[in-house]
Amino acid sequence: MNFFYEGQVLWSQIDSNQHMRHSAYADFAAQARITMLESLGLKLSTLYEYKIGPLLFREELIYLREIGTNEYIKVSCEIIKSRPDGSRWSIRHDLYRSDGVKAATVIAEGAWIDMEKRKLAVLPIELSRMFMMAPRSSDYVQEGNPV
């Protein structure tokens, strides 16, 4: 398992039902995703130099178990689907409680955006190679042709 975020759930991330609020799951998944990119050498500052950033089309959250205040969680990331050049991708994030129980799965589907043109972009080849080194799931699917 490739964990890219480990940390404590803060009181500010708890809802009125005394469990982690829905948007905190997406926040933890996003942090794990950015940490994964940086571990591959795709630092946000490098992407910004190229005027490229990650863009989400869709995010799906599947709740499995409650997560409470002060709980320590771990978040894994793996690519489950991508185009050969990484121009489109889907990443699965699994959130685990400190007792090892999987509490949720977040699936993010996205691409890259040229931040100046405000249009979809393809990573430069050297960055694409880095991205394609991300952990892949056992059910990974390579899709279609590049943009």
Contacts in CASP RR format, 6 or more apart in sequence:
PFRMAT RR
TARGET T0000
AUTHOR 0000-0000-0000
METHOD contacts of the structure
MODEL  1
MNFFYEGQVLWSQIDSNQHMRHSAYADFAAQARITMLESLGLKLSTLYEY
KIGPLLFREELIYLREIGTNEYIKVSCEIIKSRPDGSRWSIRHDLYRSDG
VKAATVIAEGAWIDMEKRKLAVLPIELSRMFMMAPRSSDYVQEGNPV
1 76 0 8 1.000
1 94 0 8 1.000
2 36 0 8 1.000
2 76 0 8 1.000
2 77 0 8 1.000
2 78 0 8 1.000
2 135 0 8 1.000
3 32 0 8 1.000
3 74 0 8 1.000
3 75 0 8 1.000
3 76 0 8 1.000
4 32 0 8 1.000
4 33 0 8 1.000
4 35 0 8 1.000
4 36 0 8 1.000
4 39 0 8 1.000
4 75 0 8 1.000
4 76 0 8 1.000
4 77 0 8 1.000
5 28 0 8 1.000
5 31 0 8 1.000
5 32 0 8 1.000
5 35 0 8 1.000
5 73 0 8 1.000
5 74 0 8 1.000
5 75 0 8 1.000
6 72 0 8 1.000
6 73 0 8 1.000
6 74 0 8 1.000
6 75 0 8 1.000
7 72 0 8 1.000
7 73 0 8 1.000
7 74 0 8 1.000
8 70 0 8 1.000
8 71 0 8 1.000
8 72 0 8 1.000
8 73 0 8 1.000
9 20 0 8 1.000
9 24 0 8 1.000
9 67 0 8 1.000
9 68 0 8 1.000
9 69 0 8 1.000
9 70 0 8 1.000
9 71 0 8 1.000
9 72 0 8 1.000
9 73 0 8 1.000
11 69 0 8 1.000
11 70 0 8 1.000
13 20 0 8 1.000
13 21 0 8 1.000
13 24 0 8 1.000
13 27 0 8 1.000
14 20 0 8 1.000
14 21 0 8 1.000
14 68 0 8 1.000
14 69 0 8 1.000
15 21 0 8 1.000
15 22 0 8 1.000
18 68 0 8 1.000
18 69 0 8 1.000
19 66 0 8 1.000
19 67 0 8 1.000
19 68 0 8 1.000
20 66 0 8 1.000
20 67 0 8 1.000
20 68 0 8 1.000
20 71 0 8 1.000
22 61 0 8 1.000
25 61 0 8 1.000
25 63 0 8 1.000
25 95 0 8 1.000
25 104 0 8 1.000
25 106 0 8 1.000
26 59 0 8 1.000
26 61 0 8 1.000
26 106 0 8 1.000
28 73 0 8 1.000
28 75 0 8 1.000
28 93 0 8 1.000
28 95 0 8 1.000
29 59 0 8 1.000
29 75 0 8 1.000
29 77 0 8 1.000
29 93 0 8 1.000
29 95 0 8 1.000
29 106 0 8 1.000
29 108 0 8 1.000
30 108 0 8 1.000
31 75 0 8 1.000
32 75 0 8 1.000
32 76 0 8 1.000
32 77 0 8 1.000
32 93 0 8 1.000
33 54 0 8 1.000
33 77 0 8 1.000
33 91 0 8 1.000
33 93 0 8 1.000
33 108 0 8 1.000
34 44 0 8 1.000
36 77 0 8 1.000
36 91 0 8 1.000
36 134 0 8 1.000
36 135 0 8 1.000
37 43 0 8 1.000
37 44 0 8 1.000
37 47 0 8 1.000
37 54 0 8 1.000
37 131 0 8 1.000
37 134 0 8 1.000
38 44 0 8 1.000
40 130 0 8 1.000
40 131 0 8 1.000
40 133 0 8 1.000
40 134 0 8 1.000
41 130 0 8 1.000
42 127 0 8 1.000
42 130 0 8 1.000
42 131 0 8 1.000
44 53 0 8 1.000
46 127 0 8 1.000
47 53 0 8 1.000
47 54 0 8 1.000
47 127 0 8 1.000
48 115 0 8 1.000
50 123 0 8 1.000
50 124 0 8 1.000
50 127 0 8 1.000
51 114 0 8 1.000
51 115 0 8 1.000
51 116 0 8 1.000
52 112 0 8 1.000
52 113 0 8 1.000
52 114 0 8 1.000
52 115 0 8 1.000
52 121 0 8 1.000
52 123 0 8 1.000
52 127 0 8 1.000
53 112 0 8 1.000
53 113 0 8 1.000
53 115 0 8 1.000
53 121 0 8 1.000
54 110 0 8 1.000
54 111 0 8 1.000
54 112 0 8 1.000
54 113 0 8 1.000
55 110 0 8 1.000
55 111 0 8 1.000
55 112 0 8 1.000
55 113 0 8 1.000
55 120 0 8 1.000
56 108 0 8 1.000
56 109 0 8 1.000
56 110 0 8 1.000
57 109 0 8 1.000
57 110 0 8 1.000
57 111 0 8 1.000
58 107 0 8 1.000
58 108 0 8 1.000
58 109 0 8 1.000
58 110 0 8 1.000
59 106 0 8 1.000
59 107 0 8 1.000
59 108 0 8 1.000
59 109 0 8 1.000
60 106 0 8 1.000
60 107 0 8 1.000
61 104 0 8 1.000
61 105 0 8 1.000
61 106 0 8 1.000
62 104 0 8 1.000
62 105 0 8 1.000
62 106 0 8 1.000
62 107 0 8 1.000
63 103 0 8 1.000
63 104 0 8 1.000
64 101 0 8 1.000
64 102 0 8 1.000
64 103 0 8 1.000
64 104 0 8 1.000
64 105 0 8 1.000
65 97 0 8 1.000
65 101 0 8 1.000
65 102 0 8 1.000
65 103 0 8 1.000
65 104 0 8 1.000
66 103 0 8 1.000
67 73 0 8 1.000
67 95 0 8 1.000
67 97 0 8 1.000
67 103 0 8 1.000
67 104 0 8 1.000
71 97 0 8 1.000
71 98 0 8 1.000
72 97 0 8 1.000
72 98 0 8 1.000
73 95 0 8 1.000
73 96 0 8 1.000
73 97 0 8 1.000
73 98 0 8 1.000
73 103 0 8 1.000
74 95 0 8 1.000
74 96 0 8 1.000
75 93 0 8 1.000
75 94 0 8 1.000
75 95 0 8 1.000
75 96 0 8 1.000
76 93 0 8 1.000
76 94 0 8 1.000
76 96 0 8 1.000
77 91 0 8 1.000
77 92 0 8 1.000
77 93 0 8 1.000
77 134 0 8 1.000
77 135 0 8 1.000
78 91 0 8 1.000
78 92 0 8 1.000
78 134 0 8 1.000
78 135 0 8 1.000
78 136 0 8 1.000
78 137 0 8 1.000
78 140 0 8 1.000
79 89 0 8 1.000
79 90 0 8 1.000
79 91 0 8 1.000
79 134 0 8 1.000
79 135 0 8 1.000
79 136 0 8 1.000
79 137 0 8 1.000
79 140 0 8 1.000
80 90 0 8 1.000
80 91 0 8 1.000
80 92 0 8 1.000
80 107 0 8 1.000
80 136 0 8 1.000
80 137 0 8 1.000
80 139 0 8 1.000
80 140 0 8 1.000
80 141 0 8 1.000
81 89 0 8 1.000
81 90 0 8 1.000
81 109 0 8 1.000
81 140 0 8 1.000
81 141 0 8 1.000
81 142 0 8 1.000
81 143 0 8 1.000
82 88 0 8 1.000
82 89 0 8 1.000
82 90 0 8 1.000
82 132 0 8 1.000
82 140 0 8 1.000
82 142 0 8 1.000
82 143 0 8 1.000
83 89 0 8 1.000
83 142 0 8 1.000
83 143 0 8 1.000
83 144 0 8 1.000
83 145 0 8 1.000
83 146 0 8 1.000
83 147 0 8 1.000
84 142 0 8 1.000
84 144 0 8 1.000
84 145 0 8 1.000
84 146 0 8 1.000
85 122 0 8 1.000
85 123 0 8 1.000
85 128 0 8 1.000
85 132 0 8 1.000
85 146 0 8 1.000
85 147 0 8 1.000
86 122 0 8 1.000
86 123 0 8 1.000
86 128 0 8 1.000
86 131 0 8 1.000
86 132 0 8 1.000
86 146 0 8 1.000
87 111 0 8 1.000
87 112 0 8 1.000
87 120 0 8 1.000
87 121 0 8 1.000
87 122 0 8 1.000
87 123 0 8 1.000
87 128 0 8 1.000
87 146 0 8 1.000
87 147 0 8 1.000
88 109 0 8 1.000
88 110 0 8 1.000
88 111 0 8 1.000
88 143 0 8 1.000
88 147 0 8 1.000
89 109 0 8 1.000
89 110 0 8 1.000
89 111 0 8 1.000
89 131 0 8 1.000
90 107 0 8 1.000
90 108 0 8 1.000
90 109 0 8 1.000
90 110 0 8 1.000
91 107 0 8 1.000
91 108 0 8 1.000
91 134 0 8 1.000
92 105 0 8 1.000
92 106 0 8 1.000
92 107 0 8 1.000
92 137 0 8 1.000
93 105 0 8 1.000
93 106 0 8 1.000
93 107 0 8 1.000
93 108 0 8 1.000
94 102 0 8 1.000
94 104 0 8 1.000
94 105 0 8 1.000
95 102 0 8 1.000
95 103 0 8 1.000
95 104 0 8 1.000
95 105 0 8 1.000
95 106 0 8 1.000
96 102 0 8 1.000
96 103 0 8 1.000
97 103 0 8 1.000
111 120 0 8 1.000
111 121 0 8 1.000
112 120 0 8 1.000
112 121 0 8 1.000
112 122 0 8 1.000
112 123 0 8 1.000
113 119 0 8 1.000
113 120 0 8 1.000
113 121 0 8 1.000
114 120 0 8 1.000
114 121 0 8 1.000
120 147 0 8 1.000
122 128 0 8 1.000
122 146 0 8 1.000
122 147 0 8 1.000
123 131 0 8 1.000
END
